[in-house]
Amino acid sequence: MSVGHRVTSDHQLARLLQIGIVLEEVVEARAQHHAGTLDETDSEIERLLADAAAESAEHRTRLEAVIDELDVESVPFEEVEALVEAQYGKTKPEDFDGVLYDQLCNEETAYKFYDDLIGAIRASDVRFGIDRDRLLDTLAGIREEEAEGVEAVTRVMERRE
């Protein structure tokens, strides 16, 4: 499912936020998977992965709080998970040449999702069941944290070249 050009209802917004939650679960699970597969003790990568997992958990909490404010029925988790798998789950951790490349892809995917979602909300003239400015502030904060994650992974990669 793509974000599209506009968000046209609370129901669509809730569904997109649920996709964000599942994306965050994927990032967290993959970071934890990689942390468990490191051959040697590498405190820099371990810290990077732990930070990514903790950040994803915190993002899910923030997204869930927004959904709770919307007066909509929740989309079944299995349906959202299938949408995320179809759109964003085409790669597996082992498809990348190393932990850092996979982590970079995960961070970039999340950043792009939130960037597209913010753009679609801004392009919409619908009145949502949540304050638009607060919604955009929440999503912009998450997007900024994803950008910082991309930068952190990139810095580690550059030091290791």
C-alpha positions in Angstrom: 0.0 0.0 0.0 1.4 3.3 -0.9 0.7 6.4 1.1 -0.8 8.1 -1.9 -1.1 11.8 -2.6 -3.7 12.7 0.1 -5.1 11.3 3.3 -8.9 11.5 2.9 -10.3 10.2 6.2 -9.6 9.3 9.8 -10.0 5.6 8.7 -7.3 6.0 6.1 -5.1 7.9 8.5 -5.4 5.2 11.1 -4.6 2.5 8.6 -1.5 4.4 7.5 -0.4 4.9 11.1 -0.9 1.2 11.7 1.4 0.5 8.8 3.9 2.8 10.5 3.6 0.7 13.6 4.3 -2.5 11.7 7.2 -0.9 9.9 8.6 0.0 13.3 8.1 -3.6 14.5 10.1 -4.8 11.4 13.0 -2.3 12.2 13.0 -3.5 15.8 12.9 -7.2 15.0 15.6 -6.9 12.4 17.9 -4.9 14.7 17.4 -7.5 17.4 18.0 -10.3 14.9 21.3 -8.7 13.8 22.4 -8.1 17.4 22.1 -11.8 18.0 24.1 -12.7 14.9 27.2 -10.6 15.4 30.3 -12.8 15.3 32.4 -10.6 17.5 31.8 -8.1 20.2 31.4 -4.8 18.4 30.1 -2.3 20.9 29.5 0.4 18.3 27.2 -1.8 16.2 25.6 -3.3 19.3 24.8 0.2 20.6 23.5 1.3 17.2 21.2 -1.7 16.9 20.0 -1.4 20.5 19.3 2.3 20.0 17.3 1.5 16.8 15.3 -1.1 18.6 14.5 1.2 21.5 13.6 4.1 19.1 11.3 1.8 17.1 9.5 0.7 20.3 9.0 4.4 21.3 7.8 5.3 17.8 5.1 2.6 18.1 3.9 4.0 21.4 3.6 7.5 19.9 1.8 6.2 16.8 -0.6 4.1 19.0 -1.4 7.2 21.0 -2.4 9.0 17.9 -4.6 6.1 16.7 -6.3 6.0 20.1 -7.4 9.6 19.6 -9.1 8.8 16.3 -12.7 7.6 16.4 -12.2 4.7 14.0 -12.3 1.0 14.2 -8.9 -0.7 14.1 -7.9 -2.6 11.0 -7.1 -6.2 11.8 -3.4 -6.6 12.5 -3.0 -9.4 10.0 -4.4 -7.2 7.2 -1.9 -4.4 8.0 1.0 -6.9 8.4 0.1 -8.3 4.9 0.1 -4.8 3.4 3.5 -4.0 5.0 5.0 -7.3 3.8 3.8 -6.7 0.3 5.1 -3.2 0.1 8.1 -3.1 2.3 9.0 -6.7 3.1 10.5 -7.7 -0.2 14.0 -8.0 1.4 15.2 -10.1 4.3 18.1 -9.4 6.6 20.2 -11.9 4.8 19.6 -10.1 1.5 22.1 -7.4 2.4 25.9 -7.4 2.5 26.1 -6.9 6.2 24.3 -5.6 9.2 24.9 -2.0 8.5 23.5 -2.1 5.0 20.3 -3.7 6.2 20.0 -1.2 9.0 20.5 1.6 6.6 17.8 0.3 4.3 15.4 -0.1 7.3 16.0 3.5 8.5 15.7 4.9 5.0 12.4 3.0 4.4 10.9 4.3 7.6 12.1 7.9 6.9 10.6 7.8 3.4 7.3 6.4 4.7 6.9 9.2 7.3 8.0 11.8 4.7 5.4 10.6 2.3 2.7 10.4 5.0 3.4 14.0 6.1 3.2 15.2 2.5 -0.1 13.4 2.0 -1.6 14.9 5.2 -0.4 18.4 4.2 -2.0 17.9 0.8 -5.3 17.0 2.3 -8.0 19.4 3.3 -9.9 16.9 5.4 -10.6 17.7 9.1 -9.2 14.9 11.1 -10.4 13.7 14.5 -7.0 14.8 15.9 -5.4 18.2 15.9 -3.6 18.5 12.5 -0.7 20.5 13.9 -0.1 18.0 16.7 -0.3 15.1 14.3 2.2 16.7 11.9 4.5 17.6 14.8 4.4 14.0 16.0 5.1 12.6 12.6 7.8 15.2 11.9 9.5 14.3 15.1 9.5 10.6 14.2 10.8 11.4 10.7 13.6 13.5 12.1 14.6 10.6 14.4 14.6 8.3 11.4 16.9 10.8 9.5 19.2 10.8 12.5 19.3 7.0 12.3 20.2 7.1 8.7 23.0 9.6 9.5 24.3 7.4 12.4 24.5 4.3 10.3 26.1 6.2 7.5 28.8 7.6 9.9 29.6 4.1 11.2 29.8 2.8 7.6 32.1 5.6 6.5 34.5 5.0 9.5 34.7 1.3 8.5 35.5 1.8 4.8 
